[in-house]
Amino acid sequence: MEKKQGQLSEKEKQVEQNDRIHQRNKVERHDKSPKEEVLRLAAIAVSFDMRLRSSDMPVHMQEHALRCTRSFLDSSPNLPPNNTHLARALKKEFDSVYGPAWHCVVGKSFGSFVTHSPGGFLYFSLDSLSVLLFQTVVQMVTEPAKS
């Protein structure tokens, strides 16, 4: 299918809409106290039928994760969620927006013991599905100097 000049694909429209939402949220965050941000996040979690279990992440990033998860799940409402696709989508989104090395585990029953970067950990659930999203430090590997 050929795209006419000036027309955007559905994916491009979705990306532009997400950019506008992120810009609006940035502006709104500057006007809010930390307590108001937490209350707003709690309201979002309730409206999305999600439970925040544990977090070491700024409120705006938590909100971003919840919105991305809900958006992914709503994109195919008649199908059961694909855990692998959800994990991959969250990882790619956070890698592109907040830098590398994000990791995501999605499932109904799993255990974990992870080391994460400060401000880079979120664990939440919806229904029987749990989501663990965390960031690790990436260090450049260099070859040892030859003598």
Contacts in CASP RR format, 6 or more apart in sequence:
PFRMAT RR
TARGET T0000
AUTHOR 0000-0000-0000
METHOD contacts of the structure
MODEL  1
MEKKQGQLSEKEKQVEQNDRIHQRNKVERHDKSPKEEVLRLAAIAVSFDM
RLRSSDMPVHMQEHALRCTRSFLDSSPNLPPNNTHLARALKKEFDSVYGP
AWHCVVGKSFGSFVTHSPGGFLYFSLDSLSVLLFQTVVQMVTEPAKS
3 9 0 8 1.000
8 16 0 8 1.000
21 67 0 8 1.000
22 64 0 8 1.000
22 97 0 8 1.000
25 60 0 8 1.000
25 63 0 8 1.000
26 60 0 8 1.000
29 37 0 8 1.000
29 59 0 8 1.000
29 60 0 8 1.000
32 40 0 8 1.000
34 59 0 8 1.000
37 59 0 8 1.000
37 60 0 8 1.000
38 59 0 8 1.000
40 59 0 8 1.000
40 63 0 8 1.000
41 52 0 8 1.000
41 59 0 8 1.000
41 62 0 8 1.000
41 63 0 8 1.000
41 66 0 8 1.000
42 52 0 8 1.000
44 63 0 8 1.000
44 66 0 8 1.000
44 67 0 8 1.000
45 51 0 8 1.000
45 52 0 8 1.000
45 66 0 8 1.000
45 124 0 8 1.000
48 66 0 8 1.000
48 67 0 8 1.000
48 69 0 8 1.000
48 70 0 8 1.000
48 126 0 8 1.000
49 126 0 8 1.000
49 127 0 8 1.000
50 66 0 8 1.000
50 69 0 8 1.000
50 70 0 8 1.000
50 124 0 8 1.000
50 125 0 8 1.000
50 126 0 8 1.000
51 124 0 8 1.000
51 125 0 8 1.000
51 126 0 8 1.000
52 62 0 8 1.000
52 122 0 8 1.000
52 123 0 8 1.000
52 124 0 8 1.000
53 123 0 8 1.000
53 124 0 8 1.000
53 125 0 8 1.000
53 130 0 8 1.000
54 121 0 8 1.000
54 122 0 8 1.000
54 123 0 8 1.000
55 62 0 8 1.000
55 121 0 8 1.000
55 122 0 8 1.000
55 123 0 8 1.000
55 124 0 8 1.000
56 116 0 8 1.000
56 118 0 8 1.000
56 119 0 8 1.000
56 120 0 8 1.000
56 121 0 8 1.000
56 122 0 8 1.000
57 65 0 8 1.000
57 119 0 8 1.000
57 120 0 8 1.000
57 121 0 8 1.000
57 122 0 8 1.000
58 119 0 8 1.000
61 94 0 8 1.000
61 98 0 8 1.000
61 119 0 8 1.000
61 120 0 8 1.000
61 122 0 8 1.000
62 122 0 8 1.000
64 93 0 8 1.000
64 94 0 8 1.000
64 97 0 8 1.000
65 90 0 8 1.000
65 94 0 8 1.000
65 122 0 8 1.000
65 124 0 8 1.000
65 131 0 8 1.000
65 133 0 8 1.000
66 124 0 8 1.000
68 89 0 8 1.000
68 90 0 8 1.000
68 93 0 8 1.000
69 86 0 8 1.000
69 90 0 8 1.000
69 124 0 8 1.000
69 126 0 8 1.000
69 131 0 8 1.000
72 81 0 8 1.000
72 85 0 8 1.000
72 86 0 8 1.000
72 89 0 8 1.000
72 90 0 8 1.000
73 81 0 8 1.000
73 86 0 8 1.000
73 126 0 8 1.000
81 106 0 8 1.000
81 129 0 8 1.000
83 106 0 8 1.000
83 107 0 8 1.000
83 129 0 8 1.000
84 106 0 8 1.000
86 104 0 8 1.000
86 106 0 8 1.000
86 131 0 8 1.000
87 104 0 8 1.000
87 105 0 8 1.000
87 106 0 8 1.000
87 131 0 8 1.000
88 104 0 8 1.000
90 102 0 8 1.000
90 104 0 8 1.000
90 106 0 8 1.000
90 131 0 8 1.000
90 133 0 8 1.000
91 102 0 8 1.000
91 103 0 8 1.000
91 104 0 8 1.000
91 133 0 8 1.000
94 102 0 8 1.000
94 104 0 8 1.000
94 133 0 8 1.000
94 135 0 8 1.000
95 101 0 8 1.000
95 102 0 8 1.000
98 135 0 8 1.000
100 138 0 8 1.000
101 135 0 8 1.000
101 136 0 8 1.000
101 137 0 8 1.000
101 138 0 8 1.000
102 133 0 8 1.000
102 134 0 8 1.000
102 135 0 8 1.000
103 114 0 8 1.000
103 133 0 8 1.000
103 134 0 8 1.000
103 135 0 8 1.000
103 136 0 8 1.000
104 131 0 8 1.000
104 132 0 8 1.000
104 133 0 8 1.000
104 134 0 8 1.000
105 112 0 8 1.000
105 131 0 8 1.000
105 132 0 8 1.000
106 129 0 8 1.000
106 130 0 8 1.000
106 131 0 8 1.000
106 132 0 8 1.000
107 129 0 8 1.000
107 130 0 8 1.000
107 131 0 8 1.000
108 128 0 8 1.000
108 129 0 8 1.000
108 130 0 8 1.000
110 130 0 8 1.000
110 132 0 8 1.000
112 132 0 8 1.000
114 121 0 8 1.000
114 132 0 8 1.000
114 134 0 8 1.000
114 136 0 8 1.000
115 136 0 8 1.000
116 134 0 8 1.000
116 135 0 8 1.000
116 136 0 8 1.000
117 134 0 8 1.000
117 135 0 8 1.000
117 136 0 8 1.000
117 137 0 8 1.000
119 135 0 8 1.000
120 133 0 8 1.000
120 134 0 8 1.000
120 135 0 8 1.000
121 133 0 8 1.000
121 134 0 8 1.000
121 135 0 8 1.000
122 131 0 8 1.000
122 132 0 8 1.000
122 133 0 8 1.000
122 134 0 8 1.000
123 130 0 8 1.000
123 131 0 8 1.000
123 132 0 8 1.000
123 133 0 8 1.000
124 130 0 8 1.000
124 131 0 8 1.000
125 131 0 8 1.000
END
